[in-house]
Amino acid sequence: MANSKSAEKRARQNKSRYELKHAQRSVVRTAMKNVSKAVEAKDNNLGDVYKDAQSVVDNMASKGIIHKNKAARIKSRLNKKVKSA
């Protein structure tokens, strides 16, 4: 456990930062799943779903939630799925 005031504050900051980043990563995963579901269902709105997912991934990469190379890898895989449909 924390032994000083600054360590206690850092523990509080880490907890709130973890909760925020965890929620934001969840948004990325949900967007990826939405694209996969649209591909499987051969949905007519596949382009819109893909565009939304791409936007979410770019946004999280710019915020530092996910690394820029991971964002590029995710977008590449999503693009491959969309083109196969």
Secondary structure, 3 states (H helix, E strand, C coil): CCCCHHHHHHHHHHHHHHHHHHHHHHHHHHHHHHHHHHHHHCCCCHHHHHHHHHHHHHHHHHHCCCCHHHHHHHHHHHHHHHHHC
